[in-house]
Amino acid sequence: MLKTFWYTGDGNNFGDILGPTILHTLIQEKVLASLDEGSLVSIGSIVNLNYPNPVKFWGSGIISKDIELYSPERHEYLAVRGPKTRQRLISLGIECPEVYGDPALLLPLIFDKEQFMKEDKNKVALLPHWVDAETFLQQQEHFPESKFIDIRGDANSIIKEVVNSELVITSTLHGLILCESYNIPCVYVKVGAKVMGGTFKYEDYFKSTNRDLYYLDYTEKEMDIKEIREYQKSIPPMKINLVPLLKSFPYEIKNEKILDYMEKNS
């Protein structure tokens, strides 16, 4: 049994609930929510939280460049989401290996795209961060054929709608990662200042996949579908080898598909 922590403060949020699901799939054993010493912390911008005991971070990130970190020297950093998180830790004198990757990138190795396919496709899907939901709903009138996806809904339903979309417009990090992991055309858009930390965590992810940050800012103007479609064509594909991330995992991996990926890409 693996003891792990995932963030629940924002309710049923897609990125947060992926953590225990992915860990369970990797070790094929039960995972238990825990803040005990040595618990594993994975998906999410949660390195900056105040943990009561020393924990191990694997693929986690920091939510903003200036946020306070609570006794970061107590914890162990096996891998972090991206270079921005690592740079912040190093600036504080913390040892952190140059191993990057959000564990959500493992989704296609865990869940085959084919199992989610359906006959009807979404020409455009709107997938906002939960704090941007109202703004996206207001913008939906400009996208009459669009599908609105609730990031706080059922995880399987979110994946199904995304992989059956021709284009996804999103302001949530794990919506973006979900799209890119399954090779679904998507564009990260900024529609205001409600998302904590601004673009920090998005830049952290883009840097981990060997790219600069790409996004469109619609904070002060309406979304333009023509502009979004054209901009999407200019975004380079992500490039990341997930083997170092998997090798840094502190428990035995028992999932055959993951083991096969590691063998082929080592």
Buried (B, 14 or more C-beta within 10 A) or exposed (E): EBBBBBBEEBEBBBBBBBBBBBBBBBBEEEBEEBBEEEBBBBBBBBBBBEBEEBBBBBBBBBBBBEBEBEEBEEBBBBBBBBBBBBBBBEEEEBEBEEBBBBBBBBBBBBBEBEEBEEEEEBEBBBBBBBBBBEBBEEBBEEBEEBBBBBBBEEBEEBBBBBBBBEBBBBBBBBBBBBBBBBEBBBBBBBBBEEBEBEBBBBBBBBBBBEBEEBBBEBEEEEBEBEEBBEBBEEBEEBEBEBBBBBEBBEEEBEBEBBBEBBEEEE
